[in-house]
Amino acid sequence: MKKKAVVNFFCVIFNKIEDLVLWGRIFTLICQLPLLFRLLNIQPLLKLLTPKKSDSAMNSDREEKIIKWTDTILGWNFFIFRTSCLKRSLVLYHFLKQSGLPLQINFGVRKAAKNVGEQWPLLAGHGWLSLSGQTYLEKNEPLHTFKLIYSFPPLQQAGQ
């Protein structure tokens, strides 16, 4: 009886086997990121996460699922499953670019509040996506508070 309930649960969430596979790939990449952060600098990591080829036409249903499942898994808030702009941006960059969106990933910094007794001001960082030169999937415009320091791929290559 329990086995049938589990199967029915997954059938409600995942309409097709492709959905389950996509969810599993998102979950797996999120699990791999902490190790990749330790092994690779940002440029090799971005090259690894940039698909060699992408689908020609983005399916809006697939796009919504990628965003929803990434945010859901990172929203669990335990162990490695914690929301961070870096993880979110990297996962969305990989899967949405693979699905055909000509995305660019950006990183910026700003001065943060200086702690008492510290000699230097602290820096805060943020990662976000751009689509056709416009901020994508952000509630607030990051360029209002962060100074852009790195984008990948460069703007002229983002559509490739």
N, C-alpha and C positions, 0 to 999 in steps of 0.2 A: 504493500500500500504506500509506504513512504517513497519507494522508488518512482512510482507513478506520479506522486505529488511533485517530486523534484523535476521530473521530465516535463510536467505541465507548467511548472514555474518557468523553466527555461524557454519553453515554447511561447509563453506570453511575452517575455522580454526579447527573445531573438526569433523573429519571424522566419528567418532563413538561416541555413547553415553558414552562409557568408557573413551574417551578422555576428554569429558566435566566433567565427575565425577572426574577424576584425577586432572584436572586444578582446580576444586572447592576445592578439598582436599588440594592441595598445597596452594591456596589462604587462606583457612581457617586456616591452621597451621601458616602461616606467620602472620595472624591477631591475633592468640592466643599467639604467642611468647612473646610479651611485658608483658602480664599478667603472663605467666609462669616464666619469668625472675624475677618478683617481688615475686612470691610465692615459688619458688624452688631454692635450690642450684644446682650446676652443676651436681653432681652425681645423685640425684633423677630425675633431668630433663633428663639426658642421659638414665637412666633406663626406664623412661616413653616413650622416643622417640625410644628406641630399640625395634623393632618388636619381638613378641614372636615366630613367625614363618615367614618364607619367601618363596617366590616362588623358585622352584628348578632351573629354567632356566631363565636367564635374557634375555629379548628381547631388542636388540639394538635400535629398534625404540622407545620403551618405555623409555629407558635410555636417549636418545636424547631429548625426550619430557619433561622429568622431569628436565633435566638441562636447557633446553631452557625456559620453563615456569617459573622456579624458578628465573632465571636471568632476565627475562622480567618483572615479577611482582616486584622484588626488584629494578629494574632499573627505575621504575616510578618516584622515587625520590620526593615523597611527603608523608606527614603524617607518618605512620609506614612503608611505602613501600620504604625503603632506603637500598641500598646495604651496607651490613656489612659482614665481613668474618664470624662472629659468626652466624648470621641468615642464611646465605647461607650454611655454613657447616652443621648446625643442620637440615635444611630442606632437603638438599641433602642426608645427612646421613640417615635420617628416610626413605625417599622414595626409595632410591637406595638400602639400606639394605633390606627393605621390598620386593624389587623386586629380591633379590637373590645375590647381590654383597656383599662379605665378607669385608665390610669397617671397618676402624678404624678412629675415629675422634681424632685430636691432637690439643693441645694448647701450644703455646710458648710465650716467652717474650724476649725483648731486651731493652737496654738502649736507651732512646730517648734524643733528644737535651734538655739540661737544660735551662729553661727560666731564664732570668735575674732576680736576686733577690730571686730565689728559693734556699732553702738550699739543697734539695735532687734532684738527677737526676730523671727524669720522666721515666716511663716504658711504652713501647708500646706492645700490645698483638696481637696475630694472631691465628686464627683457620683454620685448613685445614684437608683434608681427605687423608687417605692412603689406598692403595689396594695392598695386598701382600707385605707389607713393603715398597712400592714405593709411592711417592707423587702422588696424583690423582687430576686432574682438576685444577692445579695451573700453572700459566705462569712461575713463578720463583720458585726455590727450597727454601722453607721456612727455612730449616735447615741451610742454608748458612748465614742467618741473625738473626734467632730466636733460642733461647735455648728451647728445648722441656721440658715442665714441667709436662704434663699430657696427657695420651692417654687412650681412652676407645673404646672398651674393651681392656684389656691387649692383647698383640700380640698373645699369645698362644690361646686366645679365639676369636680372630677377625674372624676366618673362620667359627665359629659356627653360 
